[in-house]
C-alpha cells in the first residue's frame, strides 16, 4: 500500500502524488477505499481503488534513474514498418502498455527517426512522442530531484560522456 505524499507511477498516466486515501469525494459514505492521485503533469485527479488491478509502482530511486540513463544509448528504437496510421498507433499503444521505461525510450527513438525521415510531421506522432517523454521525464525528474524541463539536457549530458 502506498502512503499519502508518496509519488508513484500510475498506469499510462505517469507520475502521480498520493494526495489522500479514503472514500470518493462524491460518495463519502461509500465502503470502498481509493487512492486520490494528483498527476505531476496536467490537471485533475485520478481515483483508483487501493485493491485495483491498475498498474502502480513507486517512482524509481536516484541510483536506479542514473543506472537507467546509462542504458539509454543501447536501447533500440521501436520502428513500425507499417505505414497505415491505425496500425502505427496500435503498435505504439502496445509499447505503452508494457509500463517500461525502456519501451518509452524505444518509442521516443522510433518516432524521432520516423519523423526525421518525413518532410511533414504527424500530429499523432508528435502527441505520442510528447506522451512518452512526459511519462519518462516525469519519473526521471522526481527520481533525480531536477526540474522537468532539465531532464532532456541531463540525459544528453550523461549519455554523451559514455
SULHUZI-V711999 format. One record per backbone hydrogen bond with DSSP energy under -0.5 kcal/mol. CO is the residue of the C=O (numbers start at 1). NH is the residue of the N-H. E is the energy in kcal/mol with one decimal. If there is no record, write none. Layout:
CO/NH/E  CO/NH/E
This chain:
3/6/-2.0  6/8/-0.5  6/18/-2.9  7/59/-1.5  8/10/-0.5  8/16/-2.8  9/11/-0.6  9/57/-1.6  10/13/-2.5  11/14/-0.5  14/10/-2.4  15/40/-3.0  16/8/-3.0  17/19/-1.0  17/38/-2.6  18/5/-3.8  20/36/-2.8  22/34/-2.8  24/27/-1.5  25/28/-0.5  27/24/-0.5  27/30/-2.3  33/50/-2.3  34/22/-2.4  35/37/-0.7  35/48/-1.8  36/19/-2.9  36/20/-1.1  36/38/-0.5  37/39/-0.6  37/46/-3.1  38/17/-2.9  40/42/-0.5  46/37/-3.4  48/35/-3.4  49/52/-2.0  55/11/-3.5  57/9/-3.4  61/65/-2.4  62/66/-2.5  63/67/-2.3  64/68/-2.5  65/69/-2.6  66/70/-1.6  67/71/-0.6  68/71/-1.7  68/72/-0.7  69/72/-1.1  71/74/-1.4  71/75/-0.6  72/75/-1.6  77/79/-0.8  78/80/-0.5  79/81/-0.7  84/87/-0.6  84/88/-2.5  85/89/-3.0  86/90/-2.2  87/91/-2.3  88/92/-2.1  89/93/-2.6  90/94/-2.0  91/95/-1.1  92/96/-1.8  93/97/-1.5  95/98/-1.3  96/99/-1.7  100/104/-1.9  101/105/-2.3  102/106/-2.3  103/107/-2.4  104/108/-2.6  105/109/-2.9  106/78/-2.7  106/110/-2.5  107/111/-2.9  108/112/-2.3  109/113/-2.3  110/114/-2.5  111/115/-2.9  112/116/-2.0  113/117/-1.2  114/118/-0.6  115/118/-0.6  122/126/-2.5  123/127/-2.3  124/128/-2.5  125/129/-2.6  126/130/-2.5  127/131/-2.3  128/132/-2.3  129/133/-2.7  130/134/-2.9  131/135/-2.2  132/136/-2.5  133/137/-3.3  134/138/-1.7  135/139/-1.8  136/140/-2.4  137/141/-2.6  138/142/-1.9  139/143/-2.8  140/144/-2.7  141/145/-1.3  141/146/-1.7  147/150/-1.7  147/151/-0.5  148/151/-1.3  150/154/-2.2  151/155/-2.8  152/156/-2.3  153/157/-2.6  154/158/-2.5  155/159/-2.7  156/160/-1.6  157/161/-1.0  159/162/-0.6
